[in-house]
């Protein structure tokens, strides 16, 4: 198993895009649920708090990952719920002080399991030098609350990617989730709590709420009616600022083709587009087709991404668009 920090390697995530086969997603079936159970552990340290509260501030709170097969899609969820599973993981591995006036608050900003995580170990800028491995992308922040003064003190932030050899659907899911949480647990146990409590920055509950609320203040998430036009880039989509150009889309057996008119009225085929909006629905370009984006919590799901292979079984194109998160 490999622990990869964002500063150690140049990570290349396609907006946290997860791969599934076109035949599955094209039918837009309700995915089946896989309950991911975390193991019980031995007590590894003492924490000077009466309890640990888990807060889910992820963009997509519906699952912790999606697992694909040729016939169906399965949604991975923690067996005792997101909050309960993580809280139990920590509580069974630490000794808490029930008489303490302190409470720990664990905010999870990202937990994405995928068999298709990209990173570039060679520092090469070439796209196809990227390595594709199973693992987890994980971000969390810990605060210490003093219940006597009702202030919140930042303790640490974990922003990491953990990869390995096991696919998430063959035991890897549990391994990667527990590895991420164990990394946090180690930092908790090693923290100088007296120093944090005495000299750490003090925040009010209002400040903390504003900080996490602001996280979701993204234009495309705040609109009920997306603007019609062409997305030349991801930023156009994110900011709900497509280019107001008239266009037509033709669907064919070999792909979808988007045309705009020039000053002479000629139809010009467009190739380098991120996607488009017809004023009602939004579409992203992938594998020679435009696929509809479906709002899912504060993220978007994409039904239809696919693989393409050459006759020599060499991968010539791989669409990875199945979940867009804004982390």
SULRA-V582560 format. One record per residue. N is the residue number from 1. RES is the residue in one letter. SS is DSSP state (A for helix, B for strand, O for the rest). PSI is psi in whole degrees, 0 to 359 (* if undefined). NEAR is the number of other ideal C-beta (glycine too) atoms within 8 Angstrom. Layout:
N/RES/SS/PSI/NEAR
N/RES/SS/PSI/NEAR
This chain:
1/X/O/145/9
2/X/B/128/8
3/X/B/120/8
4/X/B/114/12
5/X/B/161/9
6/X/O/335/9
7/X/O/341/3
8/X/O/320/5
9/X/O/155/9
10/X/B/99/6
11/X/B/140/10
12/X/O/96/8
13/X/O/136/9
14/X/O/68/8
15/X/O/32/8
16/X/O/50/12
17/X/O/126/14
18/X/O/145/13
19/X/O/134/12
20/X/O/159/10
21/X/O/149/9
22/X/A/322/9
23/X/A/329/7
24/X/A/304/14
25/X/A/334/14
26/X/O/334/8
27/X/O/349/6
28/X/O/46/5
29/X/O/153/7
30/X/O/125/3
31/X/O/149/9
32/X/B/160/8
33/X/B/132/7
34/X/B/121/11
35/X/B/115/7
36/X/B/113/13
37/X/O/132/8
38/X/O/147/13
39/X/O/159/6
40/X/O/148/3
41/X/O/171/8
42/X/O/152/4
43/X/O/125/8
44/X/O/0/8
45/X/B/174/10
46/X/B/137/7
47/X/B/138/13
48/X/O/44/7
49/X/O/155/12
50/X/O/339/10
51/X/B/168/7
52/X/B/122/13
53/X/B/134/9
54/X/B/134/10
55/X/B/128/10
56/X/B/103/8
57/X/O/33/8
58/X/O/160/11
59/X/O/320/11
60/X/O/107/11
61/X/O/8/8
62/X/O/334/6
63/X/O/177/8
64/X/O/4/12
65/X/B/166/13
66/X/B/133/14
67/X/B/130/14
68/X/B/152/11
69/X/O/178/9
70/X/O/342/5
71/X/O/336/4
72/X/O/167/8
73/X/B/137/13
74/X/B/131/13
75/X/B/128/13
76/X/B/124/13
77/X/B/152/12
78/X/B/135/14
79/X/O/328/8
80/X/O/28/8
81/X/O/159/7
82/X/A/308/12
83/X/A/311/9
84/X/A/318/9
85/X/A/316/13
86/X/A/317/13
87/X/A/318/12
88/X/A/323/10
89/X/A/314/13
90/X/A/317/13
91/X/A/329/9
92/X/O/351/8
93/X/O/0/11
94/X/B/158/13
95/X/B/124/7
96/X/B/158/11
97/X/O/102/11
98/X/O/341/5
99/X/O/1/4
100/X/O/143/9
101/X/O/8/6
102/X/B/147/13
103/X/B/139/11
104/X/B/137/15
105/X/B/119/12
106/X/B/108/15
107/X/B/117/11
108/X/B/116/15
109/X/B/337/10
110/X/B/131/12
111/X/B/99/11
112/X/B/112/13
113/X/B/135/14
114/X/B/148/14
115/X/B/1/11
116/X/B/59/10
117/X/B/133/14
118/X/B/140/11
119/X/B/161/14
120/X/B/102/13
121/X/O/340/6
122/X/O/358/5
123/X/O/16/5
124/X/O/147/6
125/X/O/357/2
126/X/O/130/5
127/X/A/317/4
128/X/A/7/4
129/X/A/356/8
130/X/O/146/9
131/X/B/137/8
132/X/B/119/6
133/X/B/157/10
134/X/B/153/14
135/X/B/202/14
136/X/B/139/15
137/X/B/127/13
138/X/B/133/14
139/X/B/131/12
140/X/B/156/12
141/X/B/139/11
142/X/B/136/15
143/X/B/149/13
144/X/B/123/16
145/X/B/128/12
146/X/B/109/11
147/X/O/343/8
148/X/O/318/5
149/X/O/352/6
150/X/O/43/8
151/X/B/156/9
152/X/B/133/13
153/X/B/121/14
154/X/B/133/11
155/X/B/303/11
156/X/B/168/8
157/X/B/137/8
158/X/B/124/12
159/X/B/101/7
160/X/B/165/12
161/X/B/130/13
162/X/B/127/15
163/X/B/163/12
164/X/B/198/12
165/X/O/335/6
166/X/O/132/9
167/X/O/150/7
168/X/A/336/14
169/X/A/3/10
170/X/A/49/6
171/X/A/345/6
172/X/A/326/16
173/X/A/310/15
174/X/A/318/11
175/X/A/314/11
176/X/A/320/17
177/X/A/314/15
178/X/A/327/11
179/X/A/319/12
180/X/A/315/14
181/X/A/325/12
182/X/A/324/8
183/X/A/321/12
184/X/A/318/12
185/X/A/319/14
186/X/A/317/8
187/X/A/323/11
188/X/A/311/14
189/X/A/326/11
190/X/A/355/5
191/X/O/140/9
192/X/O/89/5
193/X/A/326/9
194/X/A/318/6
195/X/A/317/8
196/X/A/315/12
197/X/A/324/10
198/X/A/325/6
199/X/A/0/4
200/X/O/158/11
201/X/O/135/5
202/X/B/128/8
203/X/B/147/11
204/X/O/160/9
205/X/A/324/8
206/X/A/319/6
207/X/A/320/9
208/X/A/318/11
209/X/A/318/8
210/X/A/322/8
211/X/A/314/8
212/X/A/332/10
213/X/A/320/8
214/X/A/334/7
215/X/O/328/8
216/X/O/8/8
217/X/O/65/7
218/X/O/128/9
219/X/A/316/9
220/X/A/337/10
221/X/A/341/9
222/X/A/352/6
223/X/O/146/9
224/X/O/344/2
225/X/O/98/5
226/X/O/150/11
227/X/O/137/11
228/X/O/140/8
229/X/B/191/10
230/X/B/135/14
231/X/B/110/16
232/X/O/343/8
233/X/O/169/7
234/X/A/323/8
235/X/A/325/6
236/X/A/317/13
237/X/A/310/14
238/X/A/319/10
239/X/O/4/8
240/X/O/46/10
241/X/O/67/6
242/X/O/161/13
243/X/B/125/8
244/X/O/73/6
245/X/O/134/7
246/X/O/140/5
247/X/B/163/10
248/X/B/150/7
249/X/B/127/10
250/X/B/127/8
251/X/B/135/4
252/X/B/173/7
253/X/O/331/2
254/X/O/4/4
255/X/B/180/6
256/X/B/142/11
257/X/B/125/8
258/X/B/130/14
259/X/B/146/12
260/X/B/160/11
261/X/B/138/8
262/X/O/186/7
263/X/O/336/3
264/X/O/356/4
265/X/O/6/5
266/X/O/144/6
267/X/B/122/7
268/X/B/122/8
269/X/B/134/7
270/X/B/134/10
271/X/O/314/4
272/X/O/70/4
273/X/O/145/11
274/X/O/322/10
275/X/B/195/13
276/X/B/166/14
277/X/B/133/14
278/X/O/11/7
279/X/O/345/7
280/X/O/308/5
281/X/O/156/8
282/X/B/147/12
283/X/B/145/12
284/X/B/143/14
285/X/B/129/9
286/X/B/131/12
287/X/O/47/10
288/X/O/12/5
289/X/B/160/9
290/X/B/124/12
291/X/B/141/12
292/X/B/138/10
293/X/B/130/13
294/X/B/124/8
295/X/B/132/6
296/X/B/100/9
297/X/O/232/8
298/X/O/38/9
299/X/B/184/12
300/X/B/137/10
301/X/B/151/9
302/X/B/123/17
303/X/O/107/9
304/X/O/358/11
305/X/O/154/15
306/X/O/167/9
307/X/B/154/10
308/X/B/135/8
309/X/B/154/8
310/X/O/172/7
311/X/O/341/4
312/X/O/13/4
313/X/O/29/5
314/X/O/129/6
315/X/B/121/8
316/X/B/342/6
317/X/B/139/7
318/X/B/115/7
319/X/O/134/10
320/X/O/21/10
321/X/O/99/12
322/X/O/351/12
323/X/B/121/14
324/X/B/117/12
325/X/O/153/12
326/X/O/20/9
327/X/O/*/9
